[in-house]
């Protein structure tokens, strides 16, 4: 960030997080994150405060432009993995933020949010879980409280959900000024306190609150995150030891390569909302009237000239603001390419109309923009130039009929009342220093637009979730966040919408069929460019669940972007739906008696209900269905990592050794020198080789018992103790031996057919701790590829409508 004048111009002013989200291109996100990580590393940094993974549920949220998630958890999860992998691949630890429910800036330090567990696990946690799967180093807890408890001292959030159920092994960092009570933070999952709260800190108080073991765990988590992200490898400098560390802050890291990449990203983020009669792209010889002050928007190069949280039409304001002397406006970009221009930059409708009435104008381009910043939410969804654009478009339509192209720059969702009288509309989300060049590339056809909206553009101001002004805010939208809550309502431009200069057709590579299994459901679609110019397409996969599932009418479950396809060329895109993709979250406490997890533990029993109803995985100790295992038993966690998270034996074993080195000696494959019983190997149990695990562990079901007297494990009280593993497991198809006091046994349900179910004795607490939440597999009613998820469909360029494929479940 460029808080000092001498730093301005030494780094690239990249497109915002919301801009990269609008590209819907994970390979591009990875390149974007890699380049950012490289700049951070060269500046001497070994950690960055990002990415922002907040779901944009409040349309007027002041920091929506920072988030790479947009308003959808599936979009955010995919972006999170690519971003974290890119940055940490450069030796810079990512600190994902803000955990959790940081949905607005108004009263952010004092208000409390309340939402169901299901909404947390199905919506707000999802991008963070994906980042953890990419070996995320750290998480930043939010200012706001959840259920009346400050996020940075909330045991349920930090210790239980994040560290235990999600399996997060890195560290939790406070936001600046976010911790109010050191004792509460230390006892409830916080590992690192940041500036602003230091007045509460003392070594004695810390040790008194957390104990020696707690403080040691905090230090281990910080080290684990830094080591796993390679942040300690080959540092450019070491703060406190190297005399030139500060000087790196002022090194000029700008380059032609980064400028080129920033322009490519900004161009890919342009969303073409409307394009009547093929108005765009323009001919090189077109005579253009450029209208409105936003077409030549001001930018500041001296940070002291702005308040710290003030942005402009290129960058968001606040702690992540990156100013640059190289900001390129639309006017500068069009002039640089030699376009025939005449202009009015006063936001005067009369002056603009005078230009349009004059001879020699082929097309008009008008610009409008709005920005936002940290600590303050937007006052409305209107552009700063909303009235100018509405009146200009209406008057032009009545009098001159000159084709009007509107270009918008915004920090989030906007109202587009002017669009009905415009011939074409294109939008970007605070695209950084290359904003003008990106628009020029699209307007003149050097780049065929391929961006898609990561947020909904509503029809009316009141359609979106309002900013909550109360001290306690109940998030009544629950699962219906963003576009999911607007299905069936008119919108201006729906989530996922975006036009191209060409057309595409879809065909199934083979007709998909839903199958009841614990494995992945795979499908493939062939996309062909049937138009006349090159272009890329974004294929979006939506599922519709039966009404009994209680899901929104439609949910995004995947997307893929093609390469740039030449006319007549096609590309096959593969999709894989996991068991979790076909599941809903269910709290055991809210289940009916007939849905209760079987006490003592039963094997997975999937049975189809009538009329496409739910398929449920019943479990007391089913490590596949549960989101994490509170007890942290080595054996069941290893199986969970392989089955639920899809890890190979090698990766799962390595992760277990890293997470709990003192407890997980037996978590090794035979190839790594571990001892595996022949029965376990035959069944694909947790000690099988990698090849065997690949074959059988997807259907693995097991019960596990630990003797923990000599173990330093974060287990719940009441976890079972069994002196004889062989005796305890005598009724099972296979069992494990005692290693470090651990015993495991179980049945491979898939490999052996209807094998005897898990028979762990005793109450639920003896077979896996408090199993109080499960994923419930649901039979989808239909699968949709490429259909706008809500609102009216928009015409796709000059010919044809948006492609659509459907697959109803049998």
N, C-alpha and C positions, 0 to 999 in steps of 0.2 A: 504494500500500500504506500501511497505517496504522501505522507504527512509532512515531509520537508520539501522545500522548493528545490534543493539540490538533488533530490531523488527523482523528481518529475523528468520524464524523458529518458530514464535509464532502464525502464522495463516496458514491456508491451502492454498496452491497454486492450485486453482481450474482450471478446463478447461476453456478456453476462451469463450466469448459470442458466437462466430461463431461455436465453438465446440458444445455447447448445442443446437444451432440452427440445427446442422447436425444430432442430435438425433431424431428430429421431434416427440418429446414425451413431451406433455404438463404436464403430471403428474410428469415426471422427472424434467422438468424445475421448477415446483413449489417446489419440494424437494430441488433442487439446490439453488434456491433463498431463501428458508427458512433457509437453513444452512448458507448461506452467511450473511443473515440478523441477525441470531443469533450470529455469530462471531462479526459483527459490533456492535451490542448492548452490548455485553460483553466487548468490548473494550472502552465503554463509548460514542460511537457515537449515535446520534439520527437522522442522515441523511446520505445518501450516494449519490455520484455523478454518478448516473446510474439508469436505464440501458441506454446504447447507442442504439438509434433507427434509426440511419442513414442507409438509403438504400445504399447497396454496388453497386452503378452504375458504378464507376470507378474501374476496376479490380485491378489496382495497388495502390489503396488507402492504405495509411500507417496504418490507424486505422480500417480497415475492420474486423480484428480479434476481436475487442472489441464489435462489434454490434451483437445483438441477432436476427437481421432481415434477414441476408443474403441479397439477391438481389430481394426479393419479398415482397410486402406489406401485403399480406394475411398471409404468414408465420410469418412476423414480428408482425402483430397485435395479432395473437394467442399467440406468445411468450411473448409479452408485458403484456398481461393480467395476464398470469400465473406468470411472474416474479415479477410484481408489487404487486400482491396479496401475494406472498410468502415473500418478503422482508418486506412489510409494516405490515404483520401479526406478525412480530417480534418487532414491535414498532420502526421501522426505516423508516423515510420518504424517498421516492424515488425522485430523481431529473432526469427526463428523458431528454436526450440530443441527438443531438444538434439541436435546432429549428432555422432554417430549411435549407435544401439544403447544409449541410456540407458534400459534396461528395468527397473532396480531402483535402490533407494537404498542398500541394504546394500553396504558396501565400494565405494561409487561412485567414489571417488578413486583406488583402487588396483587394481581388478580389470580384466581384459581380456576382451572378448567376441570370439568367432570365429564367423562364419557365412559361407555361400557368397555369391559375387557375385550369383547368381541371387536369393537371398532379399533381399539388399540392394536390388536394382533392382525386384523385383516386390512387395516389402512395405515395407521401412523407408524407402527413398528416396522412395516415391510421394507422400506428402503434401508433402515438401519440393519436389519437382519442380512440383507444382501451385501452391505458393506462389510459386515463381520465375516461373511463367507469369503470375501476377498482379502481376509487377514487385516482388517482395519486395526490401526494402532491405538486410537483413542476416541473417546466420545466426550462431547461437552454437554453438561447438563444445563437446562434452560433457567431463565429468570422466574418464570411463572410457577405457581404451585399446581399440583394435581390432586384432586380430592382433598384440598385443604392443607396438603403437606408440601413444603418447598421441594422443587424437583431435585435440588442438589443435596437434600437430606431425606430422600424418599426411599426407604428400604425396599418397598414393593417394586418400585421402578428400577432402581440401580442394582440392588443385590439379587433380588429374586428374578425379575423378568430379564434384565439385561445380562447379568453375569452368570446366573444359573440356568435359566431356561433357554436363553439364546446362546449360551456357551461363550460369551465374550471374555477373552483372556487378556485384553489390553487394559488401559487405565481410564478412569473417569476424571475429567478436568472440570472445574467450575468455570462458569462465565465470569467476566469481570464484575465485581460487586454482587455476585449472585448468592454467595454464602452468608447467611446471617448468624449461624450458630456452628462453631467449629466442632463442638462435641457431637451435635446431631449429624453433621456431615461425616465425621470420622467413623461414627458407629453404623452408618446406614449406606455405605457404598461409595462415598467420594474418596478419591485417591490423591488429588492434587488441587491445591487452592491457588487461585490466580489473583493478580493485583486488584485492589479495591476492597478486598475482604481481609487483608493481612492484619488489621487491627485485632481480629479475633484469634490470631494464631499464637500459640506458644508450644514449645516442645513438650513441656510437662503436661499441659492439658491434652495434647494429642495422644501421648502415651497413656494417660489416664483414661481417655475415652475409648481408644482402640485396642490398647494392650500391645505387648511386644509382637505377638503373632499378627495382629491387624496391621501394624506399621510395616512389618516385614512384607506382608502381602501387597501393601501399597507400593513399596519399592520394587518388588518383583514384577508387578504389573507394568510399571513405567518402563523398566528395563526390557521386559518381554516385548512391549509394543515398539520400543525403539530398535531392538535387535531384529524383530521380525520384519520391520519395514526397511531394514538396512540403513537406518539413519546414522548409525555409528560407523559405517564403512566409508573409508576414504573421505573424511570431511575436508572441505576447503579451508576451514579454520575451526578452532576450538575456543568457544567463548570463555574468557577468563584466563586463558593460557597463551593465546596467540595475540601479539600486539597489533596485527593488521586485520583483526576480525571486523572491527567497526568500519574499516575502509571499504570492505566488500559491499557495504550498503550503498555506496556511491559509484560502484563499477557500472559502466554502460553495457547492458546486456541485450540491447536492441539489435536486431539483425534483419537482413533481407529475407531470410528463411522464415523467421517468426512473423514478419509483416505479411508475407505471402500466405502463411497458414491462417493468420487472423482474418485476412480477406476471404479466404476459402470458407472458413467457418461462418463468417457473417453472411456470405452469399447463400450458404446452405441453410441458414436459419430464416431467410426471407420466406414469409408465408403469403402466397398469392390468394387473396380472399375472393376476388371477383375479377372477371375478365370478359366483358361482353364483346361479342363480334370480333374477337381476336385483336382487341385494341393493343395489347402487348404481345410480343416485343415491338418496339419502335424501329423504324428504318433508320439507318445511320444518317440519312439526309433529312430526317424530320425536323421541322422548325418548332421549337419548344418554348412555351411561355411558362416560366418558373415562378410560382406564386406562394407567398407566405414566408414569414420570418424563420420558421423552422427549417426551411430549405437551406438556409445559411446560418444554422444555429450557433450561438456563441459557445465558447468553451473557455475554461479558466486554467491557467498553468501555475498559478500561485495558490497553494493550499490556504494561505492566510486570508485570501480574498473571499473565502466561503466559510460558513459554519461547517464543523467537522462532518455533519450528517447531511449536508446539501449535495445533491447530485446535479447533473445536467442531462441533456438529451442523448448523451453517449454512455454515461456511467451512472450507477446507483450511488447514492450518498451513504456515508457511514464509515465503519471501520474497514470495509473492503474497497473503498474508493481508490481507483487508479487513474489519476489525471495524466494527460499527455499533450505535448505541443503538436503532436502529429494527427490530431483529430481531423478527419476528412468529412466535410459537409457534402450534401447532395450537390449544391452549386459548384463546389470546388471539383468534385468528381466529374460532373458533366462538362465543365470547362476544360478539364485536363484531357478529355477524350475528344475535344474539338466539336462538341455539339453546338448546333445553331440555337443560341439562347437569347431570349429577352426576359426581363424579370421585374417583379415587384415584391419587395420584401418587407412591406409595412403592415401586413395583415388588414389592409383596407380593401373591402369588397369593391368599392367604387373604382379604386385604382386598378385592381385586378381585372374588373370587367372592361375597363377602357382598353387594356391590352388585348383582351379577347375579341373585342369588337373591331380592332384594327386588322388590316390585311396582313397576310403572311404568317399566320399561326396555324400549324397543323394539329397540335395537341397541347393541352395544358397539364402541368404537373403541379399539384398543390401539396404542401407538407403540413403535418400537425404532430405534436409530440406532448409527452408528459413524463416527468421523472418522479422519483420518490427516494426516501432514505430511511436510515435506521432511526428508531425511537419515535417515529411519527407515522401514522397511517395516512393514506391518501384521503382527501376530503370528499372525492367523488370519483366516478369512472370516466369522467369527461376529459378529453385532451385539453391542454391549455388553449388550443386553437379551435375548439369544438364549434363555437358559434360562427367563426370565420368560415370554416369548411362547410357547415350546413347551409349558410346563406349564399356562399359562393356557388356551391353545387346546384342549389335550387334556382338561382337567378340565371346561371349559365344554361341550365336545361330549358328554361323558358325563352331565353333570348338568342343565344348564339349556337347552341348545340355543338360547340367544340368538344371533342372527346376529352374528358377530364380524368386524369389518373391521380389518385390520392395515395401518398406515402405516409405511413405513420411510424413513429418511434415511441415506445412506451415501456413502462416498468411492470406491466401486467395487463389484465383484462381492461378493455375500453368499450365505450359506447360508439357505435358507428352509424349514427343517424344520417350522416352525409352520404352513405354508400348507395342509397337508393337512387340518387341522382348522379352518381359517378359511373364512368364506363369501366374503370378498373380500380382495385384497391390492393395494396401490398403493405405488409406490416413486418416490423422487426421489434425485438425486445432488447433495448439498450445494447447495441451491437459493438460498442467500443470504437477504437480509432479508425476502423475501416468501414464505418457505417455508410458513408457516401459512396465509396467504391462498390460496396456490395449491392446497393440499390442500382447503381449505374450498370453493373454487370447483368443484373436481372432485367432491368427496363429495356436494355438494348439487345438482349438475347444471348449474351456471352455465356450466361448460366441459365439453364431451364429451372425454374423454381421447384423445389422439392420439400420445403419446410411444411410442417403440420402444426396446428395449434396445440400447445401443451396445456392451455387453459381455455375455457369457454368465453366467447364474446357474447354477452347477454343482449337480449332485446331491450331490457329496461334496467335502470339503476337498482330497483328493488328486487330483482330476480336472484341476486347473489346473497350469500351469507353476510349479514351486517357485522360491523365491529361491535363487540360486546362492551358496554360501558359499565356494567356491574362489577362488583368485586368477586362474585362467584358466577361463573359462566357454564351453563350446561350445554354441551354441544349436541343439540337435538338432531342434527343431520345424521349423526351416527355413521352408518356405512354409506349413506347417500351424499358423500362429499363431492363438491364440484359438479362436474357434468352428470354424475350418477343421480344427483337430485333434481336434474332438469329434464330427464327423459320424458318425452311426451309434451313438454312445454315448448313454445316457440322461442328460438334463440336467434341472434343475428348470424353467428357463425359457430358451429359446434366444435367441441374438443375433437382433435384428430383431423380437422378439415384443412385442406390445402389443395390448390389447383396446380396444374402443370401446363407447359406449352405443347405437350403431346398427349397421346392417349395410350391406355394400357388395357390388355385383356388378361383375365385370370382363368386358369384351368387346374383342376385337381390333377396331380400326378397319378393319384389313385383315390377313389372315393373313401373318405375316412369312416371308420366304424368305432364306436365307443365300446370298450371292453372293460369288464370289471376285473381289475388286477391291481396289484401294488406297484407295478412298474410304470414306466412312462407311456403316454399315448402319443404316438408320432404321426405327423401328417406332412404332406409336401404339396406345394402349389407352384405352378409354372406361370411366370409373369412375362408377357410379351409386349414390346413397344409397337403398337399398331398405328402410331402417328407418323409425322413427317420430320420430326427433329429429335435429337438425342435428349434423354431425360432419365431421371431416377424415380422410382416409385416406392412408397412406404406401404407395406401390407400389414394391416392391423387385425389381430385375432381377438374376437369377442366371444364370450360364452353367455348363454341365457340359462339360468337355473330354474328348476320348478318352483312354483310359488311357495311350496312348503319349506323351502330352504331359507326363506327370509332374506334373500339377497336383493340388491338393486336389480332392476329389470335386465340390465346388461352390464357385464364387467369386462374390462380389457385384461387379457391373459398373455399377450405376447405381441411382438411386432418385429418385422425385418425390413431392411431397406436394401433395394437392389443396387448394384453398381450402375453407373450411367450407361444406359442401353441405347445402342444405335437403332434407328428405325428397322423393324423387321427382326430384331434380335430379342431373345428371351433369356430368362434365368430361372432356375429352380431354387425355391426357398424352403427350408425345412423348419418345422416347428415341433417342439416337444412339450407336452403338457405333463407335469409331474402329478403325483398323488395330491400334493398340497394345492396345486392349481385347481383340482376338481373337488376341493374340500371347503368346508366352512368351519369357523371356530365355534366351539361350544364349551361353555363353562359347565362342569359337572353339577355345580350348585343349582344351575337353572334348568337342568334336565328333568324330564318326567321320570317316574319310577321305572317305567319300561326302558328308559334310555340309560339308566345308571350303569357306570362301569362295574363289571362283575367283581365283587369282593373276593380277594384271593387270587385274582388274575385269570382271565380266560384268553385263549388264542383268538386271533382276529376272526370274526364271524361276519362276512359280508353277505347280505341277502337283499335281493331286489324287492322294493316295496311296490305296492300297486300304483298304477298311473305315473310311473316315472318318479316315484318319491325317493327319499334319501336312501343311500346305502351307508350304513353306519359301521364304523370300526369300534367294537366294544372292547374295552381294555381296562384292567387294573394295573397291569405292568407292561402294556404294549408299547415298547420303546419307539415303534414306528409312528404310532398315532399321536403320541404326546409331544408337545413342543418343549423338548428339553427334559432332563431328569434331575429333579431337585437334589437327589441324594449324591449325585456325582460318582456313582459306582463306576469303576473302570470298565468292567465288562459291558454293562448296558449302555454306557456312553459311547463306547467304541462301536457297538452295533448300531446305535442311533446315528452316529456320524456317517456310517456307511450306508445305512438304509434310507434314513430320512433326508440327509444332506447330500447323498449321492457320492460320497468320497470313496476313493479306492482304499483297500486295506493299508497300503503303504502310507498314504497321506493321513488317514485317520489315526493310525498308530503314532505317526510323528507328531500330530497335533496333541494327542493325549499325553505323550511324553513331555511335550513342551508345557502343557497346561498344568500337569500334576506329576512332575518327575519323581516325587517321593512315593507315589501311590501306584504308578502304572508300569511297573516292571513287566507284568505279564502281557501288556498290550502290544505285542509284537507278533509278526507273522513268523511262520516256520523259517522262511527264507532269511529273516533277520536274526535267527538264533533263538527264537522263543520255542518253548516246548508245547506242542499241541497234541492232545489226545487224538487217536485215530478216529474215534467216533465223532469228535468235533469236526475234524477235517472232512470226514465224509459228508457231514451235514451242512457244511458251509458255515460253521459257527464262527464266533469272534476270533478264534485263533487259526482259522483256515488260511491257506495261501491266498495271494491276491487273485489268481485265476479262479480259484474255487469260490472266493468271496463274490466275484463278479457274477458267477453263475447262480448262487443260492441266496446271498444275503438280502436281496431285495424283498424276499418273502420271510426273512428270519423273524422269529418271535421267541423271546426268551424271558426267563425270570432270573433274578440275580439276588444273591445274599452276600453280605459282607460281614466279616468280623473286624470291628474298627477299634478295638482296644488300643492297639499300638499304632494307629494311623492318625496323621494330622490332616483330616479331610473335612471339608465344609458340609457335613451331613446333618440331617435333621435328627432330633432325639427320637428314640424309639425304633431306629433302624435295626433290623433283625441281626441276631448273632447266632451262628451255627458252627459248632465245633467240628463237625465231620461233614465235609463236602460230599464224600461218596455216599454216606448214609442219607443225607438230605436229598440227593439227586437220584436215588436208586430207581425211581419210577419214570425217569426221563429217557428219551432216545439217546441222548448223549450228555456228558457232563464234563466239567473241567476240574483240574486238580487245584490244590491250594498253592497259590503263589502270593507271598506277602499278605497272608491271611485272607485272600480273596477266593471266593467260590462262585462258579457260575454253572448254570444248567439250563436246558431248554429243549424245544422241539422246532424243527424246520417245517413249518406248516405247508409251504409251497412245494418243497421237494418230496415230502412224504405223504402228500395228500391230506386227508382228514386225520392228522396225527392227534394224539391225546393233547388236550390243552394244557397250558401252564398250570402247575399244581402247587405253586408256592404256598406254603401254609401261613396262617396268621393273618392279621389285619393288613389293610393296604399299606400302612406305614412300614411293614416288614418287607415289602417287595418292591420298594422304589420310592419311598417317601410319600409326600403329599401329592398324589396324582390328582390334581383338581381341574385339569383342563385337557381337552382332546380336540384333535381335528376330526371332523366328521365328513367322510367322503360322500359326495352327492353326485347323482347321475344327471349330467347337464341335459337340458331340454333341446338345445340346439347350439350349433357353432357357426359363427359368422366371420367371414374374412372380407375386409375392405369396405364395409358399409358404414356410413356416418352414424355414430351411436345415438344421435339425438337431433331434433330440429329438422329443418327443411334441408333437402339435398341441394347442392350447388352444381351448376354446370361446370364441366371439366374442360376448359379451353374451348376451342372452336367446335369440337365435335364430341357427341356422346356424353353419357353420364358416368358416374363413378362405378368402377367394376364392383361386383358383388359375388360372393360364393357363400352358399349355405349348406350346412350338413345337419339334418335333424337326427337325434338319437333314435335308435331302433327299439 
